[in-house]
Amino acid sequence: LEALSALRDAGYGLCLAANTLSPYASVVQQLGLDEYFAAVFLSCEVGVLKPQAGMYQLVLTKLGLKAGEVLWCGDNRAQDVAPPERLGMDAVHFNGKDFPNGAAAVCSHLNVALS
């Protein structure tokens, strides 16, 4: 959560895009993670899965962004790096099993200091 707070406090707009089943959709709110994100895109709610281009296009459209304005971060190279890069986004891969170090890598990529 430190990395999410640091990025948000540095003025970055954050969103979450995840492949998930409807029984798990409420977890984001239950854990209080929704306060960090300007928007949440869950596959069970939007009807499209990563790595389909439609998921990334939906995020761009709903947020009014161009691909070059987005840094897509994730723990799956096939879903979170290659597809957004094909659309012109910058992308960062981190090891989901080591989330704290992965989140720190994202902050480092953006030159955002962690406290």
Disulfide bonds with the S-S distance in Angstrom:
none
